[in-house]
Amino acid sequence: MRFVVAIAFIGILYSLGSALVFLMKDTGKSKRMVYALTARIGLSVLLFLFVLFAHWMGWIQASGFK
């Protein structure tokens, strides 16, 4: 579980960083920044749904901070 979540976070950070680079380099001439941000949103939604599914399946348990 931790491996999957860590890989997803790395992918999210990578797409966010690449969007920043495209923002600085392209100066509005291409849609690469839009595609990178769309990929980030998609990865974030998939990660959220995966965590919900893992909780439903019983693979992870709520710890309940006290």
PyMOL commands that set and color helices and strands:
alter all, ss='L'
color gray80, all
select helices_A, chain A and resi 2-26+32-57
alter helices_A, ss='H'
color red, helices_A
deselect
rebuild
show_as cartoon
